[in-house]
Amino acid sequence: MPIRPEVSPFIVAVILVFGLLALVLRARKYPASRVFWFCAAPAMVCMAYLLFFFRDPERTPPADAAAVVAGADGRVVSVTHLHEDAFLKTDCVRISIFLNLFDVHVNRAPIAGQSAFLGYFPGRHFFTFQEKSSEVNQHNKILITGTGTRCLVNQIVGPVCRRVVYWPPHDKAVDVALGERIGMMKFGSRLDMYLPAGDVEILCKSGDTVRAGETIVARVKD
């Protein structure tokens, strides 16, 4: 399975930390067997988890041109009707997906269209399964404008995850395909998708488990 190259600095950090600890323990005359269990074993476990966390499996988007797919793996924690004032400026449905530490954290485009990075917004670090995290936690905003609707995507960080990444250029809009990789959230996060309520039929509900780029969560109306 493909692994994201972003794992490299984390692997290096694990090797350095546990390597330094091993040197300290050996300098204090700890036996090699004890150094192994204190250093080598946990280092291998950490590296195995990092490789697992940064996995990037291939996904096959649906052939349905009207489909809106999940932008992240995880569990739908809420489907909320609200008015989005800042960018869409209309009544919307917000689909919120919570990612735990075992989900794939690569994000994908919910619709095909022009994807524009709107900016990084500093904020709080509440746990992302809490409803208020949608409004106040730090996040990236991305707006994808398709032929039948628009989708505002928020990549939201929590108390553990402090890093969200949007891979396309930040200074211009670019074309993205349905289900195309657009970014990543590291170590547990939340992804919110805002869709104009009049444009779409919602097909998911709170509690559903979804896969980025594959699970249809809504459909654009004719």
Backbone as a ProteinNet text record, in pm:
[ID]
protein_1_A
[PRIMARY]
MPIRPEVSPFIVAVILVFGLLALVLRARKYPASRVFWFCAAPAMVCMAYLLFFFRDPERTPPADAAAVVAGADGRVVSVTHLHEDAFLKTDCVRISIFLNLFDVHVNRAPIAGQSAFLGYFPGRHFFTFQEKSSEVNQHNKILITGTGTRCLVNQIVGPVCRRVVYWPPHDKAVDVALGERIGMMKFGSRLDMYLPAGDVEILCKSGDTVRAGETIVARVKD
[TERTIARY]
84	0	87.9	54.2	136.2	137.5	252.4	270.4	305.7	244.2	273.9	418.6	490	628.8	640.8	529.5	532.3	566.8	567.5	601.3	749.5	833.5	979.6	1030.5	994.4	1048.5	1004.5	886.8	840.5	922.2	954.5	1038	1176	1231.7	1363.3	1360.2	1254.6	1242.7	1238.2	1163.4	1156	1293.8	1366	1498.3	1593.3	1588.9	1678.3	1646.3	1518.9	1480	1517.8	1478.6	1506.7	1654.2	1720.2	1863.9	1940.6	1902.2	1966.4	1939.7	1816.1	1783.4	1867	1885.7	1966.7	2110.8	2166.8	2303.8	2316.9	2217.9	2220.2	2213.6	2126.1	2111.6	2237.4	2297.5	2419.3	2533.2	2536.2	2639.7	2623.6	2502.9	2477.3	2483	2538	2565.4	2439.9	2330.2	2212.3	2243.5	2198.9	2224.4	2153.4	2210.9	2158.9	2013.8	1976.6	1839.1	1740.3	1778.8	1690.4	1682.1	1794.4	1794.7	1703	1703.9	1616.6	1470.2	1428.6	1288.2	1249.4	1344.2	1315.6	1319.7	1396.7	1422.4	1381.6	1444.9	1422.4	1277.8	1222	1084.9	983.3	982.6	885.5	911.7	1038.9	1069.2	1007.6	1016.7	958.5	806.6	747.1	601.6	559.7	631.6	600.4	614.2	721.3	742.6	637.1	598.2	493.3	361.9	330.1	206.8	213.5	327.4	340.7	321.9	379.1	361.3	214.7	147.9	5.8	-76.2	-42.6	-118.4	-105.3	13.2	37.1	9.4	-66.2	-101.4	-192.3	-185.8	-261.7	-318.7	-422.7	-475.9	-542.6	-541.7	-613.4	-763.6	-837.2	-983	-1044.1	-1161	-1230.6	-1357.5	-1358.7	-1479.1	-1595.9	-1718.9	-1835.2	-1843.6	-1906.9	-1921.9	-2033	-2116.1	-2228.7	-2176.8	-2202.9	-2153.4	-2220.9	-2336.6	-2408.6	-2370.4	-2281.2	-2247.4	-2161.2	-2185.7	-2097.3	-2041.9	-1910.5	-1850	-1791.1	-1767.8	-1704	-1564.8	-1528.9	-1396	-1292.2	-1336.3	-1244.7	-1301.3	-1212.4	-1254.7	-1302.5	-1389.6	-1429.8	-1577.1	-1629	-1768.8	-1839.7	-1957.1	-2038.3	-2091.4	-2050.9	-2093.4	-2212.8	-2237.3	-2356.4	-2386.9	-2515.4	-2564.7	-2651.5	-2602.2	-2661.6	-2706.2	-2826.1	-2875.7	-2844.2	-2782	-2743.2	-2725.6	-2702.3	-2673.4	-2524.1	-2456.3	-2313.3	-2297.2	-2246.7	-2246.2	-2122.8	-2009.9	-1882.7	-1854.2	-1878.9	-1835.2	-1949.6	-2026.9	-2138.9	-2256.8	-2273.3	-2376	-2516.4	-2547.8	-2678.9	-2707	-2830.6	-2865	-2791.8	-2728.4	-2642.4	-2674	-2623	-2616.2	-2468.4	-2434.7	-2296.7	-2286.1	-2202.4	-2174.6	-2039.6	-2038	-1916	-1867.9	-1741.7	-1681.6	-1567.9	-1575	-1470.4	-1374.9	-1244.4	-1140.7	-1072.8	-1067.7	-991.8	-848.3	-766.5	-624.3	-595.2	-698.2	-677.2	-734.3	-799.1	-853.6	-744.5	-766.3	-682.9	-707	-599.6	-613.3	-591.3	-581.5	-573.2	-712.4	-724.4	-852.8	-868.7	-992.7	-1021.3	-1133.9	-1136.8	-1234.4	-1374.6	-1470.4	-1607.5	-1679.3	-1642.4	-1701.3	-1589.2	-1617.3	-1523.6	-1546.8	-1441.7	-1456	-1327.6	-1341.3	-1227.8	-1209.1	-1091.4	-1062.7	-973.8	-1018.5	-944.1	-918.8	-794.4	-757.7	-798.8	-884.5	-934.5	-851.8	-771.6	-684	-683.3	-586.3	-571.4	-629.2	-711.8	-780.9	-743.3	-670	-630.3	-752	-738.6	-850	-812.9	-914.2	-897.2	-859.9	-848.3	-812	-900.5	-1032.3	-1124.7	-1117.1	-1158.8	-1168.8	-1265.5	-1227.8	-1304.5	-1433.7	-1460	-1592.5	-1694.6	-1649.7	-1741.3	-1797	-1925.8	-1991.8	-1929.4	-1888.6	-1836.3	-1702.7	-1634.9	-1506.9	-1524.4	-1641.2	-1665.9	-1656.3	-1694.5	-1702.1	-1575.2	-1503.3	-1397.6	-1257.3	-1243.3	-1108.8	-1033.3	-900.3	-821.6	-841.2	-836.3	-869.8	-822.9	-818.4	-805.8	-944.5	-965.1	-1088.7	-1055.7	-1132.2	-1116.2	-1254.2	-1263.9	-1391.2	-1377.3	-1462.1	-1463.1	-1593.3	-1579.8	-1694.9	-1714.4	-1824.3	-1853.8	-1958.4	-2004	-2101.6	-2242.2	-2274.3	-2409.5	-2420.4	-2308	-2310.4	-2171.2	-2159.5	-2030.7	-2015.5	-1891.9	-1865.6	-1754.7	-1787.2	-1687.7	-1635.8	-1504.1	-1441.1	-1356.8	-1380	-1297.5	-1216.8	-1084.1	-995	-966.5	-1017.3	-1018.1	-923.1	-843	-750.4	-809.8	-759.1	-801.8	-687	-694.8	-588.7	-461.1	-471.6	-353.7	-303.3	-392.8	-354.2	-335.3	-218	-192.6	-147.8	-174.4	-122.2	-222.2	-269.6	-353.3	-286	-293.4	-219.4	-313.9	-305.7	-375.9	-268.5	-268.1	-157.1	-157.8	-272.7	-267	-213.8	-180.7	-129.6	-226.5	-170	-252.1	-287.9	-220.1	-236.9	-325.6	-382	-469.6	-563.2	-677.2	-770.7	-721	-744.6	-701.9	-817.3	-815.6	-916.9	-887.6	-991.3	-978	-1088	-1056.7	-1154.1	-1225.8	-1341.1	-1414.4	-1326.8	-1308.1	-1229.8	-1079.5	-1034.1	-889.5	-831.3	-707.6	-639.6	-617.1	-654.7	-632.6	-554.2	-537.1	-465.8	-465	-421.2	-409.7	-422.8	-479.9	-487	-413.7	-331.2	-239.7	-281.5	-300.3	-318.9	-453.6	-560.8	-694.2	-753.5	-864.3	-916.4	-1064.8	-1112.5	-1252.3	-1255.3	-1340.4	-1358.4	-1505.1	-1532.1	-1668.1	-1687.8	-1799.5	-1836.4	-1966.8	-1963.7	-2082.9	-2134.1	-2261.8	-2324.5	-2451.3	-2474.3	-2599.3	-2719.6	-2809.2	-2920.5	-3009.8	-3026.6	-3114.2	-3055.5	-2925.7	-2858.5	-2854	-2865.6	-2832.2	-2939.3	-2937.4	-3015.8	-2915.8	-2934.8	-2841.7	-2874.7	-2770.9	-2788.7	-2721.2	-2662	-2596.3	-2666	-2630.8	-2687.9	-2582.3	-2606.9	-2514.9	-2495.5	-2369.5	-2336.3	-2285.1	-2303.6	-2255.2	-2102.5	-2045.9	-1902.3	-1879.1	-1784.6	-1764.5	-1618.7	-1594.9	-1460.3	-1439.3	-1328.3	-1299.3	-1291.3	-1358.8	-1351.8	-1441.7	-1507.5	-1590	-1733.9	-1754.1	-1888.1	-1967.7	-2083.3	-2168.7	-2246.9	-2229.7	-2297.6	-2411.1	-2412.7	-2518.8	-2519.5	-2623.2	-2632.4	-2685.7	-2622.7	-2665.5	-2798.5	-2894.2	-3025.7	-3019.8	-3113.8	-3121.9	-3160.4
-119.5	0	125	226.2	349	418.6	477.5	552.4	696.4	792.4	932.5	964.9	1040.7	1075.1	1164.5	1227.1	1312.4	1236.4	1103	1023.4	1034.1	1070.7	1065.2	1140.1	1268.7	1338	1275.7	1213.9	1148.3	1022.3	947.3	828.2	868.3	973.3	1021.1	1064.1	1133	1178.2	1060.5	956	837	772.6	759.1	697.5	779.3	911.7	997	990	997.1	997.8	865.8	755.8	627.1	588.2	636	612.6	684.4	809.1	884.5	820	774	706.9	579.8	505.6	383.6	415.6	522.8	561.5	598.8	670	709.6	586.1	494.9	374.5	288.1	275.3	196.2	262.6	397.1	469.1	448.1	420.7	394.5	244.7	167.7	24.7	-61.6	-14.2	-99.6	-216.8	-337.5	-452.3	-435.4	-496.6	-482.7	-528	-633.6	-683.2	-579	-508.1	-405.5	-285.5	-249.5	-139	-172.1	-297.1	-338.1	-313.7	-360.3	-346	-202.3	-121.5	18.5	105.2	63.8	150.8	89.1	-21.3	-76.6	-121.7	-192.9	-243.1	-129.7	-28.7	80.5	161.5	173.8	246.8	175.8	42.8	-32.2	-21.6	-22.1	-6.7	131.1	234.9	371.4	384.8	328.9	340	261.8	146.9	69	146.5	211.8	290.4	408.8	476.1	590.8	549	436.2	387	354.1	298.2	268.3	396.8	495.5	620.3	694.9	695.9	771.4	690.3	583	505	586.5	557.5	635.2	540.4	464.7	365	430.3	357.8	404.6	394.4	486.2	486.5	502.5	445.7	454.3	535.7	660.1	743.9	684.8	713.7	664.7	728.6	657.1	709	812.8	823.6	916.6	1061.3	1137.5	1275.1	1367.5	1327.7	1411.1	1377	1281.1	1236.5	1338.9	1351	1423.1	1316.7	1303.1	1196.2	1252.1	1164	1202.9	1256.3	1364.4	1422.3	1359.2	1273	1209.2	1075.3	984.8	862.2	897.1	816.2	837.8	812.5	878.5	862	996.2	996	1118.3	1145.2	1258.4	1289.8	1384.3	1454.3	1539	1578.4	1598.2	1657	1774	1896.9	2015.1	2115.3	2168.9	2275.4	2410.2	2499.1	2630.7	2728.1	2853.8	2956	2985.4	2967.7	2995.3	3137.8	3225.9	3368.7	3417.5	3350.4	3407.5	3385.8	3266.3	3235.6	3188.8	3091.8	3045.6	3140.5	3205.9	3308.1	3256.2	3137.9	3079.1	2973.9	2924	2813	2687.7	2618.9	2505.3	2383.9	2272.1	2150.9	2124.7	2111	2080.8	1934.1	1860.8	1720.5	1716.2	1671.9	1670.2	1526.8	1503	1370.1	1372.7	1284.1	1272.8	1160.9	1190.5	1093.1	1052.5	922.8	878.4	846.6	804	784.9	664.2	586.4	468.5	485	598.5	624.1	672.7	650.6	714.7	864.8	944	1088.1	1173	1109	1181.9	1231.2	1358.5	1417.9	1420.9	1409.7	1405.4	1503	1543.2	1641.3	1581.5	1643.6	1590.1	1603.7	1705.7	1725.6	1763	1750.4	1797.5	1946.9	2019.9	2162.7	2238.1	2367.2	2454.5	2466	2425.2	2426.6	2545.7	2626.6	2746.5	2742.4	2769.1	2775.7	2912.7	2914.6	3040.6	3090.8	3002.6	3049.7	2959.4	2987.7	2920.4	3012.8	2957.8	3037.2	2986.2	3064.2	3020	3010.7	2929.4	2914.1	2825.4	2762.9	2680.5	2537.1	2450.5	2311.1	2218.5	2236	2144	2007.5	1902.5	1772.1	1781.7	1720.6	1743.8	1663	1573.6	1511.5	1604.2	1717.1	1814.2	1905.7	1934.6	2015.1	2153.8	2213.4	2350.5	2359.7	2247.3	2252.5	2301.3	2278.6	2326	2477.2	2545.7	2690.9	2760.2	2697.9	2773.6	2715.1	2590.3	2532.7	2588.4	2584	2630.4	2535.2	2591.8	2510.4	2577.3	2497.5	2546	2551.7	2649.8	2655.3	2640.1	2555.7	2532.8	2541.5	2611.7	2621.2	2555.3	2455.3	2387.8	2424.8	2482.8	2527.5	2433.4	2357.4	2263.7	2318	2233.2	2277.8	2289.5	2207.5	2210.5	2261.4	2275.6	2322.5	2366.2	2410.8	2445.3	2367.2	2349.1	2278.5	2350.1	2396.7	2457.1	2348.4	2326.9	2221.7	2285.6	2244.6	2288.5	2169.6	2182.9	2084.6	2134.5	2064.7	2115.8	2034.6	2104.4	2036.5	2029.6	1932.6	1915.2	1937.3	1881.5	1902.5	1825.5	1716.2	1637.5	1680.2	1681.4	1722.4	1873.1	1918.5	2062.3	2098.4	2010.3	2032.4	1983.4	2074.2	2038.1	2090.8	2012.4	2044.8	2041.6	2145.5	2151.1	2148.7	2045.6	2025	2110.5	2140	2223.9	2364	2442	2578.2	2661.6	2743.5	2828.2	2961	2996	3129.4	3132.2	3019.2	3017.7	2897.7	2909.2	2797.7	2695.5	2569.1	2461.9	2364.8	2296.6	2195.1	2070.1	2015.8	1888.1	1795.1	1667	1565.9	1514.5	1455.3	1394.2	1289.2	1301.9	1204.7	1223	1330	1353	1393.2	1349.8	1387.9	1539.6	1602.9	1747.1	1786.7	1696.1	1735.6	1624.9	1661.8	1563.4	1632.7	1561.2	1607.9	1504.9	1552.3	1461.6	1436.7	1308.5	1258.9	1295.8	1264.3	1279.2	1415.5	1424.2	1553.6	1544.7	1652.5	1660.7	1732.1	1686	1754	1789	1916.8	1964.4	1998.6	1955.8	1986.3	2065.7	2188.3	2272.9	2269.6	2235.6	2229.7	2313.7	2397.4	2473.4	2380.8	2407.5	2315.5	2297.7	2402.9	2392.4	2316.1	2288.3	2222.6	2071.3	2019.4	1877.6	1801.5	1671.4	1577.4	1502.8	1508.5	1445.5	1296.3	1213.6	1069	1000.7	1078.6	1019.8	1068.1	1004.4	1043.8	1028.5	1088.7	1078.6	932	894	756.7	674.3	721.1	647.2	646.2	535.3	526.1	549.4	637	676.6	661.6	649.1	639.5	755.4	825	941.7	901.9	980.1	959.2	851.4	775.6	663.6	669.4	697.9	695.4	816.9	793.1	904.1	953.8	1080.8	1140.1	1232.5	1273.7	1361.3	1349.1	1403.7	1403.8	1538.5	1593.9	1723	1704.5	1792.1	1784.1	1823.8	1771	1809.1	1956.1
0	0	0	-82.5	-84.6	51.5	83.3	207.7	171.9	238.4	212	251.7	167.9	202	324.9	367.1	486.1	613.2	605.7	723.2	758.1	660.7	678.8	801.6	824.3	941.9	1073.8	1076.3	1199.2	1226.7	1120.7	1136.4	1187	1127.9	1170.3	1316.8	1356.8	1496.1	1592	1556.8	1642.8	1656.4	1545.5	1548.9	1636.6	1621.6	1699.6	1849.4	1884.1	2025.3	2092.6	2031.1	2094.4	2081.4	1974.7	1962.9	2072.3	2099.2	2206.8	2342.2	2363.1	2488.6	2505.8	2396.6	2403.1	2440.7	2383.8	2417.2	2564.7	2615.6	2756.6	2846.8	2813.4	2895.5	2892.2	2774.6	2765.1	2841.7	2837.2	2911.6	3061.1	3105	3247.4	3279.4	3185.9	3207.2	3212.2	3150	3140.9	3048.4	3079.5	2991.7	2857.1	2755.3	2618.8	2608.1	2681.5	2673.6	2724	2831.1	2885.6	2791	2731.3	2634	2517.1	2474.4	2363.8	2399.2	2516.7	2553.4	2584	2629.1	2657.3	2531.6	2431.6	2316.4	2182.7	2146.8	2013.2	1993.8	2092.3	2077.5	2062.5	2154.3	2134.5	2008.2	1967.7	1844.2	1724	1720.5	1608.7	1608.5	1727.8	1736.2	1685.4	1726.8	1682.1	1531	1475.5	1330.9	1253.9	1306.2	1240.4	1239.2	1352.9	1356.8	1260	1253.6	1163.1	1017.6	979.2	842.5	816.8	919.1	906.7	895.3	978	979.3	846.9	788.2	666.6	539.8	552.5	433.9	343.3	215.7	117	11.9	46.6	-47.4	-167.7	-278.3	-396.6	-372.4	-429.2	-417.2	-557	-575.9	-704.4	-686.7	-736.6	-722.5	-801.8	-761.3	-836.1	-974	-1066.1	-1202.8	-1212.3	-1110.2	-1107.8	-1104.3	-1211.1	-1219.9	-1119.1	-1067.3	-970.2	-826.3	-807.7	-672.6	-599.8	-470.3	-377.4	-283	-279.8	-199.9	-70.9	23.3	148.7	121.4	188.9	173.4	262.8	355.9	450.4	492.4	532.7	599.2	740	794.3	932.4	954.9	1057.5	1098.2	1089.7	1029.1	1024.1	1164.3	1220.6	1357.7	1359.7	1248.8	1245	1101.3	1076.4	950.7	993.4	972.7	1033.9	928.3	945.3	857.3	922.4	845.8	898.4	783.7	818.2	717.9	721.7	606.5	598.9	546.5	632.8	602.7	528.2	544.6	500.3	352.4	299.7	163.6	73.9	118.8	36.3	44	160.2	180.3	145.6	196.1	170.6	276	277.9	366.3	319.9	412.8	379.2	465.1	419.3	501.1	527.6	655.3	692.5	732.5	659.9	692.6	762.3	886.8	967.1	984.1	950.7	957	1058.4	1157.3	1258.5	1221.5	1223.7	1194.3	1323.9	1352.3	1468.4	1425.7	1518.7	1492	1403.9	1370.1	1286.6	1146	1119.4	986.5	891.3	761.9	660.1	668.8	670.6	691.8	566.4	451.1	324.9	287.9	253.7	215.8	65	19.9	-123.5	-158.5	-285.6	-331.5	-331.8	-261.5	-259.6	-392.6	-471.1	-603.9	-700.5	-828.1	-929.9	-953.2	-985.2	-1013.2	-991.3	-967.3	-941	-790.4	-743.1	-599.9	-565.9	-471.2	-430.7	-280.7	-242.9	-101.4	-47.4	52.5	108.2	225.2	284.8	390.7	512.8	597.5	726.7	833.3	920.7	1021.3	1160.6	1238.7	1373.2	1464.6	1567.4	1660.2	1777.3	1835.5	1954.8	1917	2019.7	1996.7	2080	2067.1	2132.9	2063.4	2135.3	2072.1	1954.5	1841.2	1718.9	1711	1808.2	1811.5	1876.4	1934.2	1992.6	1884.4	1892.5	1790.9	1777.2	1890.4	1885.2	1811.9	1790.3	1719.8	1576.3	1516.6	1379.5	1369.8	1476.6	1472.1	1520.2	1615.7	1683.6	1669.8	1625.1	1614.3	1494	1500.7	1386.5	1269.3	1146.9	1030.1	901.3	795.6	658.3	596.5	507.3	429.2	281.5	212.6	69.5	6.3	-105	-176.5	-312.8	-337	-467.2	-537.3	-656.6	-734.9	-852.6	-849	-956	-1051	-1142.4	-1241.8	-1183.5	-1080.9	-1026.8	-885.5	-817.8	-679.5	-638.2	-514.8	-455.1	-325.7	-283.9	-158.3	-83.4	36.9	125.1	217.9	216	295.4	404.8	528	641.2	692.8	690.9	753	894.1	995.2	1133	1220	1300.8	1391.4	1531.2	1608.6	1747.2	1842.6	1964.2	2063.3	2032.5	1956.6	1919.3	1782.9	1686.4	1551.3	1546.9	1506.5	1494.6	1353.2	1257.4	1124.1	1020.7	936.5	823.1	696.9	589.9	468.7	349.1	266.4	138.3	30.2	-53.8	-146.7	-272.8	-335.8	-456.2	-425.6	-528.6	-505.2	-422	-334.1	-247.3	-313.4	-421	-479.1	-602.9	-641.1	-758.7	-749.5	-818.5	-825.1	-926.8	-897.8	-987.9	-1007.9	-1121.2	-1147.7	-1065.8	-1002.5	-931.6	-978.4	-983	-1020.5	-896.5	-915.5	-805.6	-738.2	-607.1	-532.7	-540	-604.2	-615	-479.4	-451.9	-327.8	-324.8	-213.9	-203.3	-78	17.5	138.6	241.8	361.6	468.8	603.4	700.7	838.9	924.6	1014.6	1083.6	1229.1	1260.4	1397.3	1459.1	1385.6	1442.1	1418.6	1348.2	1305.9	1273.8	1210.7	1167.7	1033.4	944.1	816.3	800.6	775.6	753.7	606.8	551.5	414.1	416.7	363.7	355.2	211.3	194.8	63	63.9	-38.7	-43.3	-37.2	57.3	83.3	-38.6	-119.3	-234.5	-350.6	-345.3	-457.9	-446.4	-325.4	-304.9	-227.8	-248.4	-168.7	-80	50.1	143.6	155.9	145.9	146.3	265.1	354.9	472.1	599.2	709.1	837.6	945.3	1059.9	1171.7	1210	1231.1	1266	1150.9	1026.3	909.7	905.8	863.4	837.5	688.8	655	515.3	476.3	344.8	289.3	192.4	208.8	124.9	-21.4	-105.3	-248.6	-302.3	-214.6	-260.5	-210.1	-83.2	-25.1	-70.5	-132.9	-175.4	-53.4	-19.4	96.5	54.4	-71.7	-123.4	-275.2	-333.6	-480.5	-525.2	-627	-681.3	-751.9	-720.8	-782.5	-929.2	-1008.5	-1149.1	-1161.2
[MASK]
++++++++++++++++++++++++++++++++++++++++++++++++++++++++++++++++++++++++++++++++++++++++++++++++++++++++++++++++++++++++++++++++++++++++++++++++++++++++++++++++++++++++++++++++++++++++++++++++++++++++++++++++++++++++++++++

